[in-house]
Amino acid sequence: MIGDGLVVKTKIASGVVAGPGFVGVLTALGARRAGYDWRRHAVSSLAVGREGWRQRANFMLAGGLYCVAARGLARSSSRGVGPAVVPSLMFAAGVGLIGSGVFVTDPVAGFPPEHAPAGALDAIAEAAPTRSGQLHNLCAIPIFVGLPVAALVGASSAVRRREYRWAAYCAGSAVGMAGACALFGAAFGGAPTLVPHGGLFQRISIATGFGWLSALSFRALRPVPQS
């Protein structure tokens, strides 16, 4: 039983480190990539081209860690995890990240320039989307839709347990991630005033959602005292 509990905790710990590790790697890759502007360009654009294998690996590693963590959370005795749908949605987000690494995005906001049509520097290119790009976008749904839903479910569960601070954090994370997602979606869609900040909005959304997953996993490692 002790060994079983240690395995569960080790799995859950994967959820603590996955988000910070993912963000740290993509930040380093973006700083080294010629012509890449983190304020404008999508995180997924780092996966395009010969140098893209590193970001593709980053997607898949983070996704694998979240899948492992979700399995641990599903077996956790901590009431702070919330309903069973929460680890299920976390697992789905992990699968989405893995898929995001397998299926490479189409050029976004003109990056990388060697893969984007001329004149596409400030908006999404008018080229027909590829099958890989379409599948990449589908893989984003369990991440940018599933995680806000999971956070809202967590907030509702926390309210019923009268854990109001955690409920407020969950709800704030859900609203923050979804709001930033709407902004970067509009930016990558070519909204003139938002285009220069699309990458920033996407990073805010990712940091908010993945930060919540880290907090949830850390919380499961430290069970909430019974009242």
C-alpha positions in Angstrom: 0.0 0.0 0.0 2.9 2.4 0.8 4.5 1.6 -2.5 1.2 2.1 -4.3 0.8 5.6 -2.7 4.3 6.5 -3.7 3.6 5.6 -7.3 0.4 7.7 -7.3 2.2 10.7 -5.8 5.0 10.4 -8.4 2.5 10.4 -11.2 0.7 13.4 -9.7 4.1 15.2 -9.4 4.3 15.0 -13.2 1.4 17.5 -13.3 3.3 20.0 -11.2 6.4 20.2 -13.4 4.8 19.7 -16.9 3.5 23.2 -17.4 6.6 25.1 -16.1 8.8 22.8 -18.1 6.8 23.3 -21.3 6.8 27.1 -21.0 10.5 27.2 -20.1 11.5 25.1 -23.2 9.3 27.1 -25.7 10.7 30.3 -24.3 14.2 29.2 -24.8 13.4 27.9 -28.3 11.7 31.2 -29.3 14.7 33.2 -28.1 17.0 31.2 -30.4 14.8 31.1 -33.5 15.7 33.7 -36.1 12.8 36.0 -36.9 10.5 34.7 -34.2 8.7 37.3 -32.1 7.1 35.8 -29.0 4.7 38.7 -28.8 3.3 38.1 -32.3 3.8 34.5 -33.3 2.1 31.4 -32.1 3.8 28.8 -29.9 2.9 26.1 -32.4 4.9 28.0 -35.1 8.1 26.9 -33.4 7.3 23.3 -34.5 7.4 24.2 -38.2 10.5 23.6 -40.3 13.8 21.8 -39.8 14.3 23.3 -36.3 10.7 22.4 -35.3 11.5 18.9 -33.9 12.4 20.4 -30.6 9.0 22.1 -30.1 7.3 19.0 -31.4 9.1 17.0 -28.7 8.2 19.6 -26.1 4.5 19.2 -27.0 4.7 15.4 -26.7 6.7 15.4 -23.5 4.3 17.8 -21.8 1.3 15.9 -23.0 2.7 12.6 -21.8 3.4 14.1 -18.4 -0.2 15.4 -18.1 -1.6 12.0 -19.1 0.5 10.3 -16.4 -0.5 13.0 -13.9 -4.2 12.6 -14.8 -4.0 8.8 -14.0 -2.5 9.7 -10.7 -5.1 12.3 -9.9 -7.9 9.8 -10.7 -6.5 7.5 -8.0 -5.8 10.3 -5.5 -7.6 10.2 -2.1 -7.5 14.0 -1.9 -10.9 15.6 -2.0 -9.3 18.7 -3.5 -9.0 17.0 -6.9 -12.8 17.4 -7.4 -15.1 15.2 -9.5 -13.7 12.4 -11.7 -14.3 14.5 -14.8 -11.4 16.8 -13.8 -8.6 14.3 -14.3 -10.4 13.0 -17.4 -10.3 16.5 -18.9 -6.6 16.8 -17.9 -5.9 13.5 -19.7 -7.7 14.8 -22.8 -5.5 18.0 -22.7 -2.5 15.8 -22.5 -3.6 13.8 -25.5 -4.2 17.1 -27.3 -0.7 18.2 -26.6 0.7 15.0 -28.0 -1.4 15.4 -31.1 -0.2 19.0 -31.4 3.3 17.6 -31.6 2.4 14.9 -34.1 0.4 17.2 -36.4 2.3 20.4 -37.3 0.4 23.7 -37.6 0.2 25.7 -40.8 2.1 29.0 -40.8 0.5 31.6 -38.5 0.9 35.4 -38.8 3.6 34.9 -41.4 6.0 32.7 -39.4 8.1 31.0 -40.4 8.5 33.3 -43.4 9.9 30.6 -45.7 6.7 28.6 -45.3 4.2 31.5 -45.5 2.9 33.2 -48.6 4.2 36.6 -49.4 2.2 39.4 -47.7 1.1 37.3 -44.8 3.1 39.0 -42.1 0.2 40.6 -40.3 -2.5 38.0 -40.7 -3.2 34.4 -41.3 -2.3 33.5 -44.9 -5.1 32.9 -47.3 -3.6 29.6 -48.4 -5.8 26.5 -48.1 -5.2 24.7 -44.8 -3.4 21.4 -44.8 -4.7 18.2 -43.3 -1.9 18.4 -40.7 -2.9 22.0 -39.8 -6.5 21.1 -39.5 -5.7 18.2 -37.2 -3.4 20.4 -35.2 -6.3 22.8 -34.6 -8.6 20.0 -33.5 -6.0 18.9 -31.0 -6.1 22.3 -29.4 -9.7 22.0 -28.5 -9.2 19.7 -25.4 -6.5 22.2 -24.2 -8.1 25.6 -24.7 -11.7 24.5 -24.2 -11.3 21.4 -21.9 -9.1 23.1 -19.3 -11.4 26.1 -18.6 -14.3 23.6 -18.3 -12.2 21.5 -15.8 -11.4 24.6 -13.8 -15.1 25.6 -13.7 -16.0 22.1 -12.5 -13.3 22.4 -9.9 -14.7 25.8 -8.8 -18.2 24.4 -8.4 -16.9 21.4 -6.4 -14.9 23.7 -4.2 -17.9 25.9 -3.4 -19.9 22.9 -2.3 -17.0 22.1 0.1 -16.9 25.7 1.2 -13.3 26.1 0.0 -14.0 29.6 -1.4 -10.4 30.7 -2.1 -9.7 27.7 -4.2 -13.1 28.1 -5.9 -12.2 31.7 -6.7 -8.8 30.7 -8.1 -10.4 27.9 -10.3 -13.0 30.3 -11.6 -10.5 33.0 -12.3 -8.2 30.6 -14.1 -11.1 29.4 -16.3 -12.2 32.9 -17.2 -8.6 34.1 -17.7 -7.6 31.2 -19.9 -10.8 31.4 -22.0 -10.6 35.2 -22.4 -7.0 35.1 -23.5 -7.8 32.3 -25.9 -10.5 34.4 -27.5 -8.0 37.3 -27.9 -5.3 35.2 -29.5 -7.9 33.5 -31.7 -8.9 36.9 -33.0 -5.3 38.0 -33.4 -4.3 34.9 -35.4 -7.5 35.4 -37.4 -6.2 38.8 -38.6 -7.8 41.4 -36.3 -5.6 44.4 -37.1 -5.3 45.8 -33.6 -4.6 42.4 -32.0 -2.3 40.8 -34.5 0.9 42.2 -32.9 0.0 40.7 -29.6 -1.3 37.3 -30.6 1.7 35.4 -29.2 1.4 37.3 -25.9 -2.3 36.5 -25.5 -1.6 32.8 -26.3 1.2 32.6 -23.7 -1.1 34.2 -21.1 -3.8 31.6 -21.8 -1.3 28.7 -21.6 0.4 30.0 -18.5 -3.0 30.5 -16.8 -4.3 27.0 -17.7 -1.1 25.1 -17.1 -0.5 27.1 -13.9 -3.9 25.9 -12.6 -2.9 22.3 -13.5 0.3 22.7 -11.5 -1.6 24.1 -8.5 -4.2 21.3 -8.7 -1.5 18.7 -8.8 0.4 20.2 -5.9 -2.8 20.4 -4.0 -3.4 16.7 -4.5 0.0 16.0 -3.1 -1.0 17.9 0.1 -4.4 16.6 1.0 -6.9 19.2 2.3 -7.4 18.7 6.0 -10.8 17.3 6.9 -13.1 19.9 8.6 
